[in-house]
Amino acid sequence: MGMTAPNPAAPSGSGRRPAWVVGAATVVTFVALLYLVEIWDNLTGHRLDYNGIRPLETDGLWGVVFAPLLHSNWQHLVANTGPALVLGFLMTLAGMSRFVYATAIIWILGGLGTWLIGNVGAPPGVETNHIGASGLIFGWLTFLIVFGFFTRKAWEIVVGVIVLFVYGGVLLGVLPGTFGVSWQGHLCGAIAGVVAAYVLSGPERTARERRRGGVAPQLGR
């Protein structure tokens, strides 16, 4: 009696993983990359740390690309790990494309801002070198807080309120404080997060304006 064997090339169901699974895997992979970089940095005598953002120096611009991947020590990296996992995952819930674009905007714009103002408040003659993922984390934080108010979507507003309640105190890190803590990077990352939220909420804002403009006035006779 003949039997029909299943085609192993045929997808089972839709063949697509749930968006939250893809998002979680993406963020975990990114954090794992940070740990791999730190392992290599330790093995090479922390030479990678010199590739951070050195404000107003031409070769310091390379730090805009590399700084979020570098950390001064394991304590620095561990302190950033929890917020990176939680906030990064919540970012992916807005859609993977938005997560990628928002991260790129925060990474580049926040880094350039740090390059411009990173020496503010530093002692005269001291060269600063800004490293760490905290600027990116601050950008994710502010993005999540304000994005819902730009899109006017209830669940995104709820997420923003919860994030503000849980992590709002962290925003004090944008204020000048202990020398050696990059409040400049925190501030520029936070500003970049708001910019990213505004830019990427464009479709919802445009649709809202169209709905408003499509309502014709009714005139009485």
Secondary structure, DSSP 8 states (H G I E B T S, - for coil): -------TTS-STT----HHHHHHHHHHHHHHHHHHHHHHHHHTTTGGGGGSB-TT-GGGGGHHHHGGG--SSHHHHHHHHHHHHHHHHHHHTT-HHHHHHHHHHHHHHHHHHHHHHTTTT--TT----B-STHHHHHHHHHHHHHHHHHHT-HHHHHHHHHHHHHHGGGGGGGS--STTS-HHHHHHHHHHHHHHHHHHTHHHHHHHHHHHHT-------
